[in-house]
Amino acid sequence: MIIVDTGAWVGLANRRDQYHVPCRTFFKHNTEPLITTCAVLVETTHLLFNRIGVAMTLA
């Protein structure tokens, strides 16, 4: 089981993030179960609202 923190979710969702490609590759090829927390999801949502906008975050 892999614990996923905010940076990985932001990197996956934000194409302009410097870690977007490695995050996308990881999530595409990972076969291990993933786990995160409500606090991480709240932080991720907040950061994405500010960085890529509400509409893109919700999409």
C-alpha distance matrix in Angstrom:
0.0 3.8 6.7 9.5 13.0 16.4 17.4 15.0 16.2 19.8 19.7 18.7 21.4 24.2 25.9 27.9 25.0 25.2 21.5 21.7 21.9 19.0 16.7 18.2 17.6 14.0 13.4 15.8 14.5 10.7 9.6 5.8 4.8 5.6 7.0 10.3 13.4 17.0 18.4 16.4 17.7 21.1 21.3 20.2 22.8 25.4 25.0 25.1 28.2 29.9 28.9 29.1 30.9 30.3 31.1 28.7 25.9 26.6 26.9
3.8 0.0 3.8 6.2 9.6 13.1 13.7 11.5 13.1 16.4 16.3 15.6 18.4 20.9 22.7 24.5 21.5 21.6 18.0 18.4 18.8 15.9 13.6 15.5 15.3 11.5 11.2 14.3 13.3 9.7 10.0 6.8 6.3 4.9 6.1 8.5 11.9 15.5 16.3 13.9 15.4 18.8 18.4 17.2 20.2 22.6 21.8 22.0 25.2 26.7 25.6 26.0 28.0 27.7 28.7 26.1 23.3 24.4 24.8
6.7 3.8 0.0 3.8 6.5 10.2 11.5 10.1 11.4 14.5 15.1 15.0 17.3 19.7 22.0 23.4 20.3 20.7 17.4 18.0 19.2 16.5 13.8 16.1 16.7 13.1 12.6 16.1 15.9 12.5 13.3 10.2 8.8 6.0 5.0 5.6 8.7 12.3 12.7 10.4 12.4 15.6 15.1 14.3 17.4 19.5 18.9 19.6 22.7 24.0 23.3 24.1 25.8 25.5 26.9 24.5 21.5 22.7 23.6
9.5 6.2 3.8 0.0 3.8 6.9 8.2 6.5 7.6 10.7 11.4 11.4 13.6 15.9 18.3 19.8 16.7 17.5 14.3 14.6 16.2 13.9 10.8 13.2 14.4 11.2 10.4 14.2 14.7 11.9 13.6 11.4 10.1 6.6 6.0 5.2 8.4 11.4 11.5 8.4 10.0 13.3 12.5 11.1 14.3 16.5 15.6 16.0 19.2 20.6 19.6 20.3 22.2 22.0 23.4 20.9 17.9 19.5 20.3
13.0 9.6 6.5 3.8 0.0 3.8 5.7 5.9 7.0 9.1 10.5 11.5 13.2 14.8 17.6 18.4 15.1 16.1 13.4 14.3 16.6 14.6 11.6 14.4 16.1 13.4 12.9 16.7 17.6 15.2 17.2 15.1 13.9 10.3 9.0 6.6 8.2 10.6 9.5 6.1 8.6 11.2 9.5 8.7 12.3 13.8 12.7 13.9 17.0 17.9 17.2 18.5 20.3 20.4 22.3 20.0 16.9 18.9 20.2
16.4 13.1 10.2 6.9 3.8 0.0 3.8 5.5 5.3 6.1 8.4 9.9 10.8 11.9 15.1 15.7 12.6 14.2 12.2 12.8 15.7 14.5 11.4 14.0 16.5 14.5 13.7 17.4 19.0 17.1 19.5 17.9 16.7 12.9 11.7 8.8 9.6 10.6 9.1 5.4 7.2 9.1 6.7 5.4 9.1 10.3 8.9 10.2 13.4 14.1 13.5 14.9 16.7 17.0 19.1 16.9 13.8 16.2 17.7
17.4 13.7 11.5 8.2 5.7 3.8 0.0 3.8 5.6 5.2 5.9 8.5 10.0 10.3 13.0 13.1 9.7 10.7 8.6 9.9 12.8 11.5 9.0 12.1 14.3 12.7 12.8 16.2 17.7 16.4 19.3 18.2 17.7 14.2 13.9 11.6 13.1 14.4 12.8 9.2 10.7 12.5 9.7 7.9 11.4 12.3 9.8 10.8 14.3 14.4 12.9 14.5 17.0 18.1 19.9 17.2 14.7 17.6 18.6
15.0 11.5 10.1 6.5 5.9 5.5 3.8 0.0 3.8 5.5 5.1 6.1 8.7 10.1 12.2 13.4 10.2 11.2 8.1 8.4 10.7 9.2 6.0 8.9 11.0 9.2 9.0 12.5 14.1 12.8 15.7 14.9 14.7 11.5 11.9 10.6 13.0 14.7 14.1 10.3 11.1 13.7 11.9 9.2 12.5 14.3 12.1 12.0 15.8 16.5 14.7 15.3 17.9 18.7 19.9 16.9 14.6 17.1 17.5
16.2 13.1 11.4 7.6 7.0 5.3 5.6 3.8 0.0 3.8 5.4 5.1 6.2 8.5 11.3 13.0 10.6 12.7 10.2 9.3 12.0 11.5 7.9 9.4 12.4 11.0 9.6 12.8 15.1 14.0 16.6 16.0 15.0 11.6 11.7 9.9 11.8 12.8 12.6 8.9 8.5 11.2 10.0 6.7 9.3 11.8 10.2 9.4 12.9 14.3 12.8 13.0 15.1 15.4 16.5 13.7 11.1 13.4 13.9
19.8 16.4 14.5 10.7 9.1 6.1 5.2 5.5 3.8 0.0 3.8 5.4 5.2 5.8 9.1 10.0 7.6 10.3 8.8 8.1 11.6 11.8 8.9 10.5 13.8 13.2 12.3 15.1 17.6 17.0 19.9 19.5 18.8 15.4 15.3 13.1 14.4 14.7 13.8 10.4 10.0 11.6 9.6 6.2 8.5 10.1 7.5 6.7 10.5 11.3 9.3 9.9 12.4 13.6 15.0 12.1 9.9 13.0 13.7
19.7 16.3 15.1 11.4 10.5 8.4 5.9 5.1 5.4 3.8 0.0 3.8 5.6 5.5 7.3 8.3 5.5 7.4 5.3 4.5 7.9 8.2 5.8 7.7 10.7 10.6 10.6 13.1 15.4 15.3 18.7 18.7 18.7 15.7 16.5 14.9 16.9 17.8 17.0 13.4 13.3 15.3 13.1 9.9 12.3 13.8 10.9 9.8 13.6 13.9 11.2 11.5 14.7 16.3 17.2 13.8 12.4 15.5 15.4
18.7 15.6 15.0 11.4 11.5 9.9 8.5 6.1 5.1 5.4 3.8 0.0 3.8 5.9 7.3 9.8 8.2 10.2 7.8 5.3 7.7 8.4 5.2 5.4 9.0 9.2 8.0 10.2 13.1 13.2 16.4 16.9 16.8 14.2 15.4 14.4 16.7 17.6 17.6 14.0 13.1 15.6 14.4 10.7 12.5 14.9 12.6 10.7 14.2 15.5 12.9 12.1 15.0 16.0 16.2 12.6 11.4 13.9 13.1
21.4 18.4 17.3 13.6 13.2 10.8 10.0 8.7 6.2 5.2 5.6 3.8 0.0 3.8 6.3 9.0 8.4 11.5 10.2 7.4 10.3 11.8 9.0 8.5 12.3 12.8 11.1 12.9 16.2 16.5 19.4 19.8 19.2 16.4 17.1 15.6 17.3 17.3 17.3 14.1 12.4 14.3 13.4 9.6 10.3 12.7 10.7 7.9 11.1 12.7 10.3 8.8 11.4 12.3 12.4 8.9 7.8 10.5 9.8
24.2 20.9 19.7 15.9 14.8 11.9 10.3 10.1 8.5 5.8 5.5 5.9 3.8 0.0 3.8 5.4 5.4 8.9 8.9 6.5 9.9 12.0 10.0 10.1 13.7 14.6 13.8 15.4 18.5 19.0 22.2 22.7 22.4 19.5 20.1 18.3 19.7 19.7 19.1 15.9 14.7 15.9 14.2 10.8 11.5 12.8 10.1 7.5 10.6 11.1 7.9 6.8 10.3 12.3 12.7 9.1 8.9 12.3 11.8
25.9 22.7 22.0 18.3 17.6 15.1 13.0 12.2 11.3 9.1 7.3 7.3 6.3 3.8 0.0 3.8 5.5 8.2 8.6 5.6 8.0 11.1 10.2 9.5 12.7 14.6 14.2 15.0 18.1 19.3 22.7 23.7 24.0 21.4 22.5 21.2 23.0 23.2 22.7 19.4 18.3 19.7 18.0 14.5 15.2 16.6 13.7 11.1 13.9 14.1 10.5 9.1 12.6 15.0 14.6 10.9 11.7 14.8 13.5
27.9 24.5 23.4 19.8 18.4 15.7 13.1 13.4 13.0 10.0 8.3 9.8 9.0 5.4 3.8 0.0 3.8 6.4 8.4 7.0 9.6 12.4 12.1 12.3 15.1 16.8 17.0 18.1 20.9 22.0 25.5 26.2 26.5 23.8 24.6 22.9 24.4 24.5 23.5 20.2 19.6 20.4 18.2 15.2 16.1 16.6 13.2 11.4 13.9 13.1 9.3 8.9 12.7 15.7 16.0 12.7 13.4 16.9 16.1
25.0 21.5 20.3 16.7 15.1 12.6 9.7 10.2 10.6 7.6 5.5 8.2 8.4 5.4 5.5 3.8 0.0 3.8 5.4 5.2 8.5 10.2 9.7 11.0 13.7 14.7 15.2 17.0 19.3 19.9 23.5 23.8 24.1 21.2 21.9 20.2 21.7 22.3 20.9 17.6 17.5 18.6 16.0 13.1 14.9 15.3 11.7 10.7 13.9 13.0 9.5 10.2 13.9 16.6 17.5 14.1 13.9 17.5 17.1
25.2 21.6 20.7 17.5 16.1 14.2 10.7 11.2 12.7 10.3 7.4 10.2 11.5 8.9 8.2 6.4 3.8 0.0 3.8 5.7 7.7 8.8 9.6 11.4 13.2 14.3 15.7 17.3 19.1 19.8 23.5 23.9 24.7 22.1 23.1 21.6 23.5 24.5 23.1 19.6 20.0 21.3 18.5 15.9 18.1 18.5 14.8 14.3 17.6 16.4 13.0 13.9 17.7 20.4 21.2 17.9 17.6 21.1 20.6
21.5 18.0 17.4 14.3 13.4 12.2 8.6 8.1 10.2 8.8 5.3 7.8 10.2 8.9 8.6 8.4 5.4 3.8 0.0 3.8 5.7 5.5 6.0 8.5 10.0 10.6 12.2 14.1 15.6 16.1 19.8 20.1 21.0 18.5 19.8 18.7 21.0 22.4 21.3 17.6 18.1 20.0 17.5 14.7 17.3 18.3 14.9 14.3 18.0 17.5 14.3 15.0 18.6 20.8 21.5 18.0 17.2 20.4 19.9
21.7 18.4 18.0 14.6 14.3 12.8 9.9 8.4 9.3 8.1 4.5 5.3 7.4 6.5 5.6 7.0 5.2 5.7 3.8 0.0 3.8 5.7 5.2 6.0 8.5 9.9 10.6 12.0 14.3 15.2 18.8 19.7 20.4 18.0 19.5 18.6 20.9 22.0 21.4 17.7 17.5 19.6 17.5 14.2 16.2 17.7 14.7 13.1 16.7 16.8 13.5 13.2 16.7 18.7 18.9 15.2 14.8 17.8 16.8
21.9 18.8 19.2 16.2 16.6 15.7 12.8 10.7 12.0 11.6 7.9 7.7 10.3 9.9 8.0 9.6 8.5 7.7 5.7 3.8 0.0 3.8 5.5 5.1 6.1 8.5 10.0 10.4 12.2 13.9 17.7 19.0 20.4 18.6 20.7 20.5 23.3 24.7 24.4 20.6 20.5 22.9 21.0 17.7 19.7 21.4 18.4 16.8 20.3 20.5 17.1 16.6 20.1 22.0 21.8 18.0 17.9 20.6 19.1
19.0 15.9 16.5 13.9 14.6 14.5 11.5 9.2 11.5 11.8 8.2 8.4 11.8 12.0 11.1 12.4 10.2 8.8 5.5 5.7 3.8 0.0 3.8 5.5 5.1 6.1 8.7 9.8 10.6 11.7 15.5 16.4 18.1 16.4 18.6 18.6 21.7 23.6 23.2 19.4 19.8 22.5 20.5 17.5 20.1 21.9 19.0 17.9 21.7 21.9 18.8 18.7 22.2 23.8 24.0 20.3 19.6 22.2 21.1
16.7 13.6 13.8 10.8 11.6 11.4 9.0 6.0 7.9 8.9 5.8 5.2 9.0 10.0 10.2 12.1 9.7 9.6 6.0 5.2 5.5 3.8 0.0 3.8 5.4 5.0 6.2 8.5 10.0 10.3 14.0 14.6 15.5 13.4 15.4 15.2 18.2 20.0 19.8 16.0 16.2 19.0 17.4 14.2 16.8 18.9 16.3 15.2 18.9 19.6 16.9 16.7 19.8 21.1 21.4 17.8 16.6 19.0 18.2
18.2 15.5 16.1 13.2 14.4 14.0 12.1 8.9 9.4 10.5 7.7 5.4 8.5 10.1 9.5 12.3 11.0 11.4 8.5 6.0 5.1 5.5 3.8 0.0 3.8 5.5 5.3 6.0 8.7 10.0 13.5 15.0 16.0 14.4 16.7 16.9 19.9 21.5 21.8 18.1 17.5 20.5 19.3 15.8 17.7 20.2 17.9 16.0 19.5 20.6 17.7 16.7 19.7 20.8 20.4 16.7 16.0 18.1 16.5
17.6 15.3 16.7 14.4 16.1 16.5 14.3 11.0 12.4 13.8 10.7 9.0 12.3 13.7 12.7 15.1 13.7 13.2 10.0 8.5 6.1 5.1 5.4 3.8 0.0 3.8 5.6 5.1 6.2 8.3 11.9 13.8 15.7 14.8 17.7 18.5 21.9 23.9 24.3 20.6 20.4 23.5 22.3 19.0 21.2 23.7 21.3 19.6 23.2 24.2 21.3 20.4 23.5 24.6 24.1 20.5 19.8 21.7 20.1
14.0 11.5 13.1 11.2 13.4 14.5 12.7 9.2 11.0 13.2 10.6 9.2 12.8 14.6 14.6 16.8 14.7 14.3 10.6 9.9 8.5 6.1 5.0 5.5 3.8 0.0 3.8 5.5 5.4 5.6 9.4 10.6 12.5 11.5 14.4 15.5 19.0 21.4 21.9 18.2 18.4 21.8 20.7 17.7 20.2 22.7 20.6 19.5 23.1 24.2 21.7 21.2 24.1 24.9 24.9 21.4 20.1 21.9 20.8
13.4 11.2 12.6 10.4 12.9 13.7 12.8 9.0 9.6 12.3 10.6 8.0 11.1 13.8 14.2 17.0 15.2 15.7 12.2 10.6 10.0 8.7 6.2 5.3 5.6 3.8 0.0 3.8 5.6 5.4 8.6 9.8 10.8 9.6 12.6 13.7 17.2 19.2 20.2 16.8 16.3 19.8 19.3 16.1 18.2 21.1 19.5 18.0 21.4 23.1 20.8 19.9 22.4 22.7 22.5 19.2 17.7 19.0 17.9
15.8 14.3 16.1 14.2 16.7 17.4 16.2 12.5 12.8 15.1 13.1 10.2 12.9 15.4 15.0 18.1 17.0 17.3 14.1 12.0 10.4 9.8 8.5 6.0 5.1 5.5 3.8 0.0 3.8 6.0 8.7 11.2 12.7 12.5 15.7 17.2 20.7 22.6 23.8 20.4 19.6 23.0 22.7 19.3 21.0 24.1 22.4 20.5 23.7 25.5 23.0 21.6 24.1 24.5 23.7 20.3 19.4 20.5 18.7
14.5 13.3 15.9 14.7 17.6 19.0 17.7 14.1 15.1 17.6 15.4 13.1 16.2 18.5 18.1 20.9 19.3 19.1 15.6 14.3 12.2 10.6 10.0 8.7 6.2 5.4 5.6 3.8 0.0 3.8 6.4 9.4 11.9 12.5 16.1 18.1 21.8 24.2 25.4 22.0 21.7 25.3 24.8 21.7 23.8 26.8 25.0 23.5 26.9 28.4 25.9 24.9 27.5 27.9 27.3 23.9 22.9 24.0 22.3
10.7 9.7 12.5 11.9 15.2 17.1 16.4 12.8 14.0 17.0 15.3 13.2 16.5 19.0 19.3 22.0 19.9 19.8 16.1 15.2 13.9 11.7 10.3 10.0 8.3 5.6 5.4 6.0 3.8 0.0 3.8 5.8 8.3 9.0 12.7 15.1 18.8 21.5 22.8 19.6 19.6 23.4 23.0 20.3 22.6 25.6 24.1 23.0 26.4 28.0 25.9 25.2 27.7 27.8 27.6 24.4 22.8 23.8 22.7
9.6 10.0 13.3 13.6 17.2 19.5 19.3 15.7 16.6 19.9 18.7 16.4 19.4 22.2 22.7 25.5 23.5 23.5 19.8 18.8 17.7 15.5 14.0 13.5 11.9 9.4 8.6 8.7 6.4 3.8 0.0 3.8 6.6 8.9 12.7 15.7 19.4 22.2 23.9 21.1 21.1 24.9 25.0 22.5 24.6 27.8 26.7 25.6 28.8 30.8 28.9 28.1 30.3 30.0 29.7 26.8 25.0 25.6 24.5
5.8 6.8 10.2 11.4 15.1 17.9 18.2 14.9 16.0 19.5 18.7 16.9 19.8 22.7 23.7 26.2 23.8 23.9 20.1 19.7 19.0 16.4 14.6 15.0 13.8 10.6 9.8 11.2 9.4 5.8 3.8 0.0 3.8 6.4 9.8 13.2 16.8 19.9 21.6 19.0 19.4 23.2 23.3 21.3 23.7 26.7 25.8 25.2 28.4 30.3 28.7 28.4 30.4 30.0 30.1 27.3 25.1 25.7 25.2
4.8 6.3 8.8 10.1 13.9 16.7 17.7 14.7 15.0 18.8 18.7 16.8 19.2 22.4 24.0 26.5 24.1 24.7 21.0 20.4 20.4 18.1 15.5 16.0 15.7 12.5 10.8 12.7 11.9 8.3 6.6 3.8 0.0 3.8 6.8 10.5 13.9 16.8 18.9 16.7 16.9 20.6 21.2 19.5 21.6 24.7 24.4 23.8 26.7 28.9 27.8 27.4 29.0 28.2 28.5 26.1 23.5 23.8 23.7
5.6 4.9 6.0 6.6 10.3 12.9 14.2 11.5 11.6 15.4 15.7 14.2 16.4 19.5 21.4 23.8 21.2 22.1 18.5 18.0 18.6 16.4 13.4 14.4 14.8 11.5 9.6 12.5 12.5 9.0 8.9 6.4 3.8 0.0 3.8 7.0 10.6 13.6 15.4 13.0 13.3 17.0 17.5 15.8 18.0 21.0 20.7 20.3 23.3 25.3 24.4 24.2 25.7 25.0 25.6 23.2 20.5 21.0 21.2
7.0 6.1 5.0 6.0 9.0 11.7 13.9 11.9 11.7 15.3 16.5 15.4 17.1 20.1 22.5 24.6 21.9 23.1 19.8 19.5 20.7 18.6 15.4 16.7 17.7 14.4 12.6 15.7 16.1 12.7 12.7 9.8 6.8 3.8 0.0 3.8 7.1 10.3 12.1 10.4 11.0 14.5 15.2 14.3 16.5 19.2 19.4 19.5 22.1 24.2 23.8 24.0 25.1 24.2 25.2 23.2 20.1 20.5 21.4
10.3 8.5 5.6 5.2 6.6 8.8 11.6 10.6 9.9 13.1 14.9 14.4 15.6 18.3 21.2 22.9 20.2 21.6 18.7 18.6 20.5 18.6 15.2 16.9 18.5 15.5 13.7 17.2 18.1 15.1 15.7 13.2 10.5 7.0 3.8 0.0 3.8 7.0 8.4 6.6 7.6 10.9 11.5 11.0 13.3 15.7 16.1 16.6 19.1 21.0 21.0 21.5 22.5 21.5 23.0 21.2 17.8 18.5 20.0
13.4 11.9 8.7 8.4 8.2 9.6 13.1 13.0 11.8 14.4 16.9 16.7 17.3 19.7 23.0 24.4 21.7 23.5 21.0 20.9 23.3 21.7 18.2 19.9 21.9 19.0 17.2 20.7 21.8 18.8 19.4 16.8 13.9 10.6 7.1 3.8 0.0 3.8 5.3 5.2 6.5 8.8 10.0 10.6 12.5 14.4 15.5 16.6 18.5 20.4 21.0 21.8 22.3 21.0 22.9 21.7 18.0 18.5 20.6
17.0 15.5 12.3 11.4 10.6 10.6 14.4 14.7 12.8 14.7 17.8 17.6 17.3 19.7 23.2 24.5 22.3 24.5 22.4 22.0 24.7 23.6 20.0 21.5 23.9 21.4 19.2 22.6 24.2 21.5 22.2 19.9 16.8 13.6 10.3 7.0 3.8 0.0 3.8 5.4 5.1 6.2 8.6 9.8 10.6 12.4 14.3 15.3 16.5 18.7 19.9 20.6 20.4 18.7 20.8 20.2 16.4 16.5 19.1
18.4 16.3 12.7 11.5 9.5 9.1 12.8 14.1 12.6 13.8 17.0 17.6 17.3 19.1 22.7 23.5 20.9 23.1 21.3 21.4 24.4 23.2 19.8 21.8 24.3 21.9 20.2 23.8 25.4 22.8 23.9 21.6 18.9 15.4 12.1 8.4 5.3 3.8 0.0 3.8 5.4 5.1 6.2 8.5 9.9 10.6 12.3 14.2 15.4 17.0 18.3 19.7 19.7 18.5 21.1 20.4 16.6 17.5 20.3
16.4 13.9 10.4 8.4 6.1 5.4 9.2 10.3 8.9 10.4 13.4 14.0 14.1 15.9 19.4 20.2 17.6 19.6 17.6 17.7 20.6 19.4 16.0 18.1 20.6 18.2 16.8 20.4 22.0 19.6 21.1 19.0 16.7 13.0 10.4 6.6 5.2 5.4 3.8 0.0 3.8 5.5 5.1 6.0 8.5 9.9 10.5 12.0 14.1 15.6 16.2 17.4 18.1 17.3 19.7 18.4 14.7 16.1 18.4
17.7 15.4 12.4 10.0 8.6 7.2 10.7 11.1 8.5 10.0 13.3 13.1 12.4 14.7 18.3 19.6 17.5 20.0 18.1 17.5 20.5 19.8 16.2 17.5 20.4 18.4 16.3 19.6 21.7 19.6 21.1 19.4 16.9 13.3 11.0 7.6 6.5 5.1 5.4 3.8 0.0 3.8 5.5 5.0 6.1 8.6 9.9 10.4 12.1 14.4 15.1 15.6 15.8 14.6 16.6 15.6 11.8 12.6 15.1
21.1 18.8 15.6 13.3 11.2 9.1 12.5 13.7 11.2 11.6 15.3 15.6 14.3 15.9 19.7 20.4 18.6 21.3 20.0 19.6 22.9 22.5 19.0 20.5 23.5 21.8 19.8 23.0 25.3 23.4 24.9 23.2 20.6 17.0 14.5 10.9 8.8 6.2 5.1 5.5 3.8 0.0 3.8 5.5 5.2 6.2 8.7 10.0 10.6 12.7 14.3 15.3 14.8 13.4 16.1 15.8 12.0 12.9 16.0
21.3 18.4 15.1 12.5 9.5 6.7 9.7 11.9 10.0 9.6 13.1 14.4 13.4 14.2 18.0 18.2 16.0 18.5 17.5 17.5 21.0 20.5 17.4 19.3 22.3 20.7 19.3 22.7 24.8 23.0 25.0 23.3 21.2 17.5 15.2 11.5 10.0 8.6 6.2 5.1 5.5 3.8 0.0 3.8 5.5 5.1 6.2 8.6 10.0 11.0 12.3 14.0 14.2 13.8 16.8 15.9 12.4 14.2 17.0
20.2 17.2 14.3 11.1 8.7 5.4 7.9 9.2 6.7 6.2 9.9 10.7 9.6 10.8 14.5 15.2 13.1 15.9 14.7 14.2 17.7 17.5 14.2 15.8 19.0 17.7 16.1 19.3 21.7 20.3 22.5 21.3 19.5 15.8 14.3 11.0 10.6 9.8 8.5 6.0 5.0 5.5 3.8 0.0 3.8 5.5 5.2 6.1 8.5 10.1 10.4 11.4 12.3 12.0 14.5 12.9 9.5 11.7 14.0
22.8 20.2 17.4 14.3 12.3 9.1 11.4 12.5 9.3 8.5 12.3 12.5 10.3 11.5 15.2 16.1 14.9 18.1 17.3 16.2 19.7 20.1 16.8 17.7 21.2 20.2 18.2 21.0 23.8 22.6 24.6 23.7 21.6 18.0 16.5 13.3 12.5 10.6 9.9 8.5 6.1 5.2 5.5 3.8 0.0 3.8 5.5 5.2 6.0 8.7 9.9 10.2 9.9 8.8 11.5 10.7 7.1 8.8 11.7
25.4 22.6 19.5 16.5 13.8 10.3 12.3 14.3 11.8 10.1 13.8 14.9 12.7 12.8 16.6 16.6 15.3 18.5 18.3 17.7 21.4 21.9 18.9 20.2 23.7 22.7 21.1 24.1 26.8 25.6 27.8 26.7 24.7 21.0 19.2 15.7 14.4 12.4 10.6 9.9 8.6 6.2 5.1 5.5 3.8 0.0 3.8 5.5 5.2 6.5 8.8 10.3 9.7 9.3 12.7 12.4 9.3 11.4 14.5
25.0 21.8 18.9 15.6 12.7 8.9 9.8 12.1 10.2 7.5 10.9 12.6 10.7 10.1 13.7 13.2 11.7 14.8 14.9 14.7 18.4 19.0 16.3 17.9 21.3 20.6 19.5 22.4 25.0 24.1 26.7 25.8 24.4 20.7 19.4 16.1 15.5 14.3 12.3 10.5 9.9 8.7 6.2 5.2 5.5 3.8 0.0 3.8 5.5 5.3 6.1 8.4 9.2 10.1 13.2 12.0 9.4 12.5 14.8
25.1 22.0 19.6 16.0 13.9 10.2 10.8 12.0 9.4 6.7 9.8 10.7 7.9 7.5 11.1 11.4 10.7 14.3 14.3 13.1 16.8 17.9 15.2 16.0 19.6 19.5 18.0 20.5 23.5 23.0 25.6 25.2 23.8 20.3 19.5 16.6 16.6 15.3 14.2 12.0 10.4 10.0 8.6 6.1 5.2 5.5 3.8 0.0 3.8 5.3 4.9 5.5 6.5 7.5 10.0 8.3 5.9 9.3 11.2
28.2 25.2 22.7 19.2 17.0 13.4 14.3 15.8 12.9 10.5 13.6 14.2 11.1 10.6 13.9 13.9 13.9 17.6 18.0 16.7 20.3 21.7 18.9 19.5 23.2 23.1 21.4 23.7 26.9 26.4 28.8 28.4 26.7 23.3 22.1 19.1 18.5 16.5 15.4 14.1 12.1 10.6 10.0 8.5 6.0 5.2 5.5 3.8 0.0 3.8 5.7 5.9 4.5 4.8 8.2 8.1 6.1 8.8 11.3
29.9 26.7 24.0 20.6 17.9 14.1 14.4 16.5 14.3 11.3 13.9 15.5 12.7 11.1 14.1 13.1 13.0 16.4 17.5 16.8 20.5 21.9 19.6 20.6 24.2 24.2 23.1 25.5 28.4 28.0 30.8 30.3 28.9 25.3 24.2 21.0 20.4 18.7 17.0 15.6 14.4 12.7 11.0 10.1 8.7 6.5 5.3 5.3 3.8 0.0 3.8 6.1 5.7 7.7 11.0 10.6 9.4 12.4 14.6
28.9 25.6 23.3 19.6 17.2 13.5 12.9 14.7 12.8 9.3 11.2 12.9 10.3 7.9 10.5 9.3 9.5 13.0 14.3 13.5 17.1 18.8 16.9 17.7 21.3 21.7 20.8 23.0 25.9 25.9 28.9 28.7 27.8 24.4 23.8 21.0 21.0 19.9 18.3 16.2 15.1 14.3 12.3 10.4 9.9 8.8 6.1 4.9 5.7 3.8 0.0 3.8 6.0 9.0 11.2 9.6 9.1 12.7 14.0
29.1 26.0 24.1 20.3 18.5 14.9 14.5 15.3 13.0 9.9 11.5 12.1 8.8 6.8 9.1 8.9 10.2 13.9 15.0 13.2 16.6 18.7 16.7 16.7 20.4 21.2 19.9 21.6 24.9 25.2 28.1 28.4 27.4 24.2 24.0 21.5 21.8 20.6 19.7 17.4 15.6 15.3 14.0 11.4 10.2 10.3 8.4 5.5 5.9 6.1 3.8 0.0 3.8 7.0 8.2 6.1 6.7 10.2 10.8
30.9 28.0 25.8 22.2 20.3 16.7 17.0 17.9 15.1 12.4 14.7 15.0 11.4 10.3 12.6 12.7 13.9 17.7 18.6 16.7 20.1 22.2 19.8 19.7 23.5 24.1 22.4 24.1 27.5 27.7 30.3 30.4 29.0 25.7 25.1 22.5 22.3 20.4 19.7 18.1 15.8 14.8 14.2 12.3 9.9 9.7 9.2 6.5 4.5 5.7 6.0 3.8 0.0 3.8 5.7 5.6 6.2 8.7 10.2
30.3 27.7 25.5 22.0 20.4 17.0 18.1 18.7 15.4 13.6 16.3 16.0 12.3 12.3 15.0 15.7 16.6 20.4 20.8 18.7 22.0 23.8 21.1 20.8 24.6 24.9 22.7 24.5 27.9 27.8 30.0 30.0 28.2 25.0 24.2 21.5 21.0 18.7 18.5 17.3 14.6 13.4 13.8 12.0 8.8 9.3 10.1 7.5 4.8 7.7 9.0 7.0 3.8 0.0 3.8 5.6 5.1 6.1 8.5
31.1 28.7 26.9 23.4 22.3 19.1 19.9 19.9 16.5 15.0 17.2 16.2 12.4 12.7 14.6 16.0 17.5 21.2 21.5 18.9 21.8 24.0 21.4 20.4 24.1 24.9 22.5 23.7 27.3 27.6 29.7 30.1 28.5 25.6 25.2 23.0 22.9 20.8 21.1 19.7 16.6 16.1 16.8 14.5 11.5 12.7 13.2 10.0 8.2 11.0 11.2 8.2 5.7 3.8 0.0 3.8 5.5 5.3 6.2
28.7 26.1 24.5 20.9 20.0 16.9 17.2 16.9 13.7 12.1 13.8 12.6 8.9 9.1 10.9 12.7 14.1 17.9 18.0 15.2 18.0 20.3 17.8 16.7 20.5 21.4 19.2 20.3 23.9 24.4 26.8 27.3 26.1 23.2 23.2 21.2 21.7 20.2 20.4 18.4 15.6 15.8 15.9 12.9 10.7 12.4 12.0 8.3 8.1 10.6 9.6 6.1 5.6 5.6 3.8 0.0 3.8 5.5 5.0
25.9 23.3 21.5 17.9 16.9 13.8 14.7 14.6 11.1 9.9 12.4 11.4 7.8 8.9 11.7 13.4 13.9 17.6 17.2 14.8 17.9 19.6 16.6 16.0 19.8 20.1 17.7 19.4 22.9 22.8 25.0 25.1 23.5 20.5 20.1 17.8 18.0 16.4 16.6 14.7 11.8 12.0 12.4 9.5 7.1 9.3 9.4 5.9 6.1 9.4 9.1 6.7 6.2 5.1 5.5 3.8 0.0 3.8 5.4
26.6 24.4 22.7 19.5 18.9 16.2 17.6 17.1 13.4 13.0 15.5 13.9 10.5 12.3 14.8 16.9 17.5 21.1 20.4 17.8 20.6 22.2 19.0 18.1 21.7 21.9 19.0 20.5 24.0 23.8 25.6 25.7 23.8 21.0 20.5 18.5 18.5 16.5 17.5 16.1 12.6 12.9 14.2 11.7 8.8 11.4 12.5 9.3 8.8 12.4 12.7 10.2 8.7 6.1 5.3 5.5 3.8 0.0 3.8
26.9 24.8 23.6 20.3 20.2 17.7 18.6 17.5 13.9 13.7 15.4 13.1 9.8 11.8 13.5 16.1 17.1 20.6 19.9 16.8 19.1 21.1 18.2 16.5 20.1 20.8 17.9 18.7 22.3 22.7 24.5 25.2 23.7 21.2 21.4 20.0 20.6 19.1 20.3 18.4 15.1 16.0 17.0 14.0 11.7 14.5 14.8 11.2 11.3 14.6 14.0 10.8 10.2 8.5 6.2 5.0 5.4 3.8 0.0
